Amino acid sequence: MTDPVGKIPSELDQLPDRDTEETAEWAASLDAVTKAAGPHRAAYLMRRTLQHAEGAGLALPKLLETDYVNTIPTSAEPVIDGDEEMERKITAWNRWNAAAMVTRGSKHGVGGHIATFASAAWLYETGFNHFFKGKESGDAAGSGDQLYIQGHASPGIYARAFLDGRLNETHLDNFRQEAGGNGLPSYPHPRRLPWLWEFPTVSMGLGPLSAIYQARFNRYLTNRGIKDVSSSHVWAFLGDGEMDEPESTAALALAAREGLDNLTFVVNCNLQRLDGPVRANFKIVQELEAQFRGAGWNVIKSLWGNAWDELFALDTTGALVRRLREVPDAQVQTYQTRDAAYIREDFFGKDPALVEMAKLLSDDKILECFHLSRGGHEPRKVYAAYKAAVEFKGAPTVILAQTVKGFTLGEGFASKNANHQMKKLSTDEFKNMRDLLGLPISDAQFVDGVVPYGHPGADSPEVRYLQERRAALGGPAPARRVHPLAPLPAPAEKTFAAFDKGSGSQSVATTMAFVRLIKDLVRDKETGKRWVPIVPDEARTFGMESLFPSLGIYSPKGQTYEPVDRDQLMYYKEAVNGQILNEGITEAGSMADFIAASTSYATHGEAMIPFYIFYSMFGWQRTADQMWQLGDQLGRGFLVGATAGRTTLTGEGLQHADGHSPMIAATNPAALTYDPAFAYEVAAIVKEGLRRMYGEAAEGEDQNVFYYLTVYNEPMPQPAKPAGAGIDEGIIKGLYRFNTAESAGLELPANASRIQLLSSGTAIHWALEAQKLLAAEWGVAADVWSATSWTELRRDALEADAALLRGEERVPYVRQALAGVESPVLAVSDYMRQVPDQIAQWVEQDYSSLGADGFGLSDTREAARRHFGVDAQSIVVAALAQLARRGEVQATAVKEARERYGL
């Protein structure tokens, strides 16, 4: 009896075999087929058996790869529901105008990309004509499908909008020329063209990641009863080179785990990245198939056009399929540019069976197959793949469509390594393209060598057909629409006012103050359900575990187990309608959640209020690119950097010590960055944020902003809000006087020297301690100011400067706040000095600063602050030094203070 497993150890060895003789017979049969008919036949029979088993419902592990052939055979392709010849004409016009637009713009030196859309044209056109639902779609009203367009393909999308009348020639001629106000952005940028683009995608990797979480958020909205968007489908168009980005594949398992069959990836496999082949010595399609199958996705390969059917029919030995699997991608690219003789020798000449096959093929047939016939260039192949994708249930689908980069642009473009950087075609190349596409454009229309735009006419059959197809699918696409939404009602004033009285003797960290505020806000009858709490597996660190049983953690499967802490008050509760998105250890995924929720007001016409709380060190530093995406997509909500500051997270050390997130945040024009010191400041900022983003915004006020708040894990007594006018204004604008030496009840000598201590966040507590030391030990009066936002102070000052240049009289708020102050200013924060130094040039008083510059380190808070020179004693020495330079205290006082405090 033959050993069915041979000498190779197998996991099956540990399982009982109830009939070893039967097992041996199966193995012997396979050996016999291999010997008699060859390994290809044996492998074919095994594959057929596995497919039959899967179809019969047997639970078997799936193979990670299939042959390098189409998933859907020609015989199984459905008939296209439309006029194929009319769609060919429409696609030809769009190909032409996309290339013309970039070429005409090249004279201005603004660049552009031609080759990407040329390869992907049918991938888009088939979707626009048959699948992509618009905003007025009957079964997805107000939402439609969400389209993540590959950034470099934008000229083709503009060309289609030109054909359907949404853009004109002036728009096209202003491609990448936006300063005049009538231009088109280079890539999908909602902030620059908000009526067209919904999703910014050209920062590669962010599109696929965001698409997954958008599809997941659609399910979240539906399951929570906010809005039924179950008919919306998310389409993400990607390049095979883009799949190298870690973000592109970071959430594949999530999509499969949650069964997101409302999601389709379309990967344009033209085998080229920006500078050359994607996998020169390997095969990117096979690699991606294995990766997606392993993650649990449905995979559809559309690689070859109909011309290949004849070749596959001749492949009775399996030699052709074997050869296609072994030829590396770079060589496939080379075949695209070589003659039939070369292909006969290099491709077919490697196997005797292929040599015989090639004898049956004409040169024209070989060139048709290797130069022209790709699955991604034939609408029937694309239509079949899309139809199969939207009908597949239980898992997301990826379509791997093989194309030629630069297709139809001529020999100078197709498959050339440099085609991503090639920005124009010559007149002769355009004329050749015209003839290939069959467009009615005469030589006389090329005036002074300028390529003309082409349009069949607003009432032409092509335009009528295009518009009819889009009307049937629910209107134009892509399209971004913000339906007029009633302002969300403001929560009860008492919710915020509760923080004005302080915490008395109780020590409360500002992180906890924020969480307590949120607990009250989510109970609000009008707006509570619209809050979307997002946390990357650190809810307990931030004191949010109390929200678990009351709000529930979102899970499409609910809770299929009994939680280990079920008998505890704050047990771990998952629910289909759960409100919390607890994402696990993924800042990138959490940020993608935030983007989807923060733009729901436009995508779905439903205003949602996301707050994403995270380790501040691992927010902006790790996912700042997504924050730019958020700003570009016009998102609204609250980002909360917890355990903030370089010295507050005791013992954690360098990688946890955030000394710079407010500085990174300051670079994002859409981010309103605050570093509140006290609980009442947190409440005031959140209240203002709700008003501005979701309530009654003031005239001219941009609602498309988001807030970044830094909060701390250092429990401190929370003071009551100071009495007097202007406190709330100061909190929002960035600066107010918290107290004076006199109001603090400090004893001071007559005519005491005075200094102003500006501080933010947790640093205000060191400043208050320094205030006491300065009075008690040095006879110096210090006033303490809370600088809630260095960044907003700077932006206000920049606007004032710009106004002055326009002839308007404006005084920066920081100068208004400090007006009448004659003493010097010392600024301090728990961040690098660049953070407070943002305002330095607008402070008219003598200005200096302290900060935690350099790398973080592990130690106690006190030791870390002494190390960085920002503790109370260091502030005292710096204040004395500043006063000594002005001759207001004795110079010897500085040396004496250093020695007294051991500095």
Stockholm file with secondary structure:
# STOCKHOLM 1.0

chainA/1-903         MTDPVGKIPSELDQLPDRDTEETAEWAASLDAVTKAAGPHRAAYLMRRTLQHAEGAGLALPKLLETDYVNTIPTSAEPVIDGDEEMERKITAWNRWNAAAMVTRGSKHGVGGHIATFASAAWLYETGFNHFFKGKESGDAAGSGDQLYIQGHASPGIYARAFLDGRLNETHLDNFRQEAGGNGLPSYPHPRRLPWLWEFPTVSMGLGPLSAIYQARFNRYLTNRGIKDVSSSHVWAFLGDGEMDEPESTAALALAAREGLDNLTFVVNCNLQRLDGPVRANFKIVQELEAQFRGAGWNVIKSLWGNAWDELFALDTTGALVRRLREVPDAQVQTYQTRDAAYIREDFFGKDPALVEMAKLLSDDKILECFHLSRGGHEPRKVYAAYKAAVEFKGAPTVILAQTVKGFTLGEGFASKNANHQMKKLSTDEFKNMRDLLGLPISDAQFVDGVVPYGHPGADSPEVRYLQERRAALGGPAPARRVHPLAPLPAPAEKTFAAFDKGSGSQSVATTMAFVRLIKDLVRDKETGKRWVPIVPDEARTFGMESLFPSLGIYSPKGQTYEPVDRDQLMYYKEAVNGQILNEGITEAGSMADFIAASTSYATHGEAMIPFYIFYSMFGWQRTADQMWQLGDQLGRGFLVGATAGRTTLTGEGLQHADGHSPMIAATNPAALTYDPAFAYEVAAIVKEGLRRMYGEAAEGEDQNVFYYLTVYNEPMPQPAKPAGAGIDEGIIKGLYRFNTAESAGLELPANASRIQLLSSGTAIHWALEAQKLLAAEWGVAADVWSATSWTELRRDALEADAALLRGEERVPYVRQALAGVESPVLAVSDYMRQVPDQIAQWVEQDYSSLGADGFGLSDTREAARRHFGVDAQSIVVAALAQLARRGEVQATAVKEARERYGL
#=GR chainA/1-903 SS CCCTTTTSCCGGGGSCCSCHHHHHHHHHHHHHHHHHHCHHHHHHHHHHHHHHHHHTTCCCCCCSCCCSSCSSCGGGCCCCSSCHHHHHHHHHHHHHHHHHHHHHHGGGTCCCCCHHHHHHHHHHHHHHHHTCCCTTCTTSTTTCCEEECCGGGHHHHHHHHHHTTSSCHHHHHTBTCCTTSSCBCSSCCTTTSTTTCCCCCCSTTHHHHHHHHHHHHHHHHHHTTSCCCTTCCEEEEEETGGGGSHHHHTTHHHHHHTTCTTEEEEEEECSBCSSSBSSTTSCHHHHHHHHHHHHTCEEEEECBCGGGHHHHHHCSSSHHHHHHHHSCHHHHHHHTTSCHHHHHHHTGGGSHHHHHHHHTSCHHHHHIIIIICBGGGCHHHHHHHHHHHHHCCSSCEEEEEECCTTTTSCTTTTTCTTGGGCCCCCHHHHHHHHHHHTCCCCGGGCBTTBCCCCCCCTTSHHHHHHHHHHHHHTSCSSCCCCCCCCCCCCCCHHHHHTTTTCCTTCEECHHHHHHHHHHHHTTCTTTGGGEEEEESSCTTTTTCTTHHHHHCEECTTCCCSCCTTTTSTTCCCEETTCCBEECCSCHHHHHHHHHHHHTHHHHTSCCCEEEEEEEGGGTHHHHHHHHHHHHHTTCCEEEEEESCSSSSSTTTCGGGCCSSHHHHHHTCTTEEEECCCSHHHHHHHHHHHHHHHHSCCCTTCCCCCEEEEECCCCCEECCCCCCSTTHHHHHHHTCEEEECTTTTTCCCCTTCCEEEEEECTTHHHHHHHHHHHHHHHHCCEEEEEECSCHHHHHHHHHHHHHHHHTTCCCCCHHHHHHTTCCSCEEEECSSCTTTGGGGGGGCCSCEEEECCCSCCCCSCHHHHHHHHTCSHHHHHHHHHHHHHHTTSSCHHHHHHHHHHHTC
#=GC SS_cons         CCCTTTTSCCGGGGSCCSCHHHHHHHHHHHHHHHHHHCHHHHHHHHHHHHHHHHHTTCCCCCCSCCCSSCSSCGGGCCCCSSCHHHHHHHHHHHHHHHHHHHHHHGGGTCCCCCHHHHHHHHHHHHHHHHTCCCTTCTTSTTTCCEEECCGGGHHHHHHHHHHTTSSCHHHHHTBTCCTTSSCBCSSCCTTTSTTTCCCCCCSTTHHHHHHHHHHHHHHHHHHTTSCCCTTCCEEEEEETGGGGSHHHHTTHHHHHHTTCTTEEEEEEECSBCSSSBSSTTSCHHHHHHHHHHHHTCEEEEECBCGGGHHHHHHCSSSHHHHHHHHSCHHHHHHHTTSCHHHHHHHTGGGSHHHHHHHHTSCHHHHHIIIIICBGGGCHHHHHHHHHHHHHCCSSCEEEEEECCTTTTSCTTTTTCTTGGGCCCCCHHHHHHHHHHHTCCCCGGGCBTTBCCCCCCCTTSHHHHHHHHHHHHHTSCSSCCCCCCCCCCCCCCHHHHHTTTTCCTTCEECHHHHHHHHHHHHTTCTTTGGGEEEEESSCTTTTTCTTHHHHHCEECTTCCCSCCTTTTSTTCCCEETTCCBEECCSCHHHHHHHHHHHHTHHHHTSCCCEEEEEEEGGGTHHHHHHHHHHHHHTTCCEEEEEESCSSSSSTTTCGGGCCSSHHHHHHTCTTEEEECCCSHHHHHHHHHHHHHHHHSCCCTTCCCCCEEEEECCCCCEECCCCCCSTTHHHHHHHTCEEEECTTTTTCCCCTTCCEEEEEECTTHHHHHHHHHHHHHHHHCCEEEEEECSCHHHHHHHHHHHHHHHHTTCCCCCHHHHHHTTCCSCEEEECSSCTTTGGGGGGGCCSCEEEECCCSCCCCSCHHHHHHHHTCSHHHHHHHHHHHHHHTTSSCHHHHHHHHHHHTC
//
